[in-house]
């Protein structure tokens, strides 16, 4: 199949589209339980033109409270590992498989992952990363479309189409794994050390569109319907988190 053209949207248009997508996720009530129990929708944060994007599992308690991804202990370790390869949090974009915290930090359910999938794919399309680093099992299995676990896949890059964007997918263990299993830290460091090499490679050729991946559409229901919790007063304005907006 012949290569297709890079997105024709200008930088400004892509940012406006990200703002629209943020508004859509904030109003989302597709998962009734998550909509009813969340405090905030954790859209993601970072550089809207990042070459490197991280995708984790789901927001935890701290993320749900602050409206930002990876703000707890795992986030601090992620920032440390980035610093060791000469990057900062502001250089990358960080998101999760789910935009809402599952109650009690339980595992995401398949229907929840499916409901949120097109939001993530749309983020990938608009940010246009060269490398997506999946953190742990859930994001790795989702973006690869395969049940193979992270233990077998970590540190092995591959070129894949993620929605309408072809990227180098690079699975690594979730930073939280090193918090519970200290010997995992060296494995994480080793996998992180390969990221500069991957980022230096030319962007993968954009070879196909997956027509079955719809753009994120606004929900029919109004925000707060179906038991959805309203955004708390003073919730972080995530629009300001996109570098250069």
Secondary structure, 3 states (H helix, E strand, C coil): CCCCCCCCCCHHHHHHHHHHHHHHHHCCCCCHHHHHHCCCCCCCEEECCCCEEEEECCCCHHHHHHCCCCCCHHHHHHHHHHHHCCCCHHHCEEEECCCCCCHHHCCCCHHHHHHHHHHHHHHHHHHCCCEEEEECHHHHHHHHCCCCCHHHHCCCCEEEEECCEEEEEEEECCHHHHHHCCCHHHHHHHHHCCHHHHHHCCCCCCCCCCCCCCCCCCCCCCCCHHHCCCCCCCCCCHHHHEECC
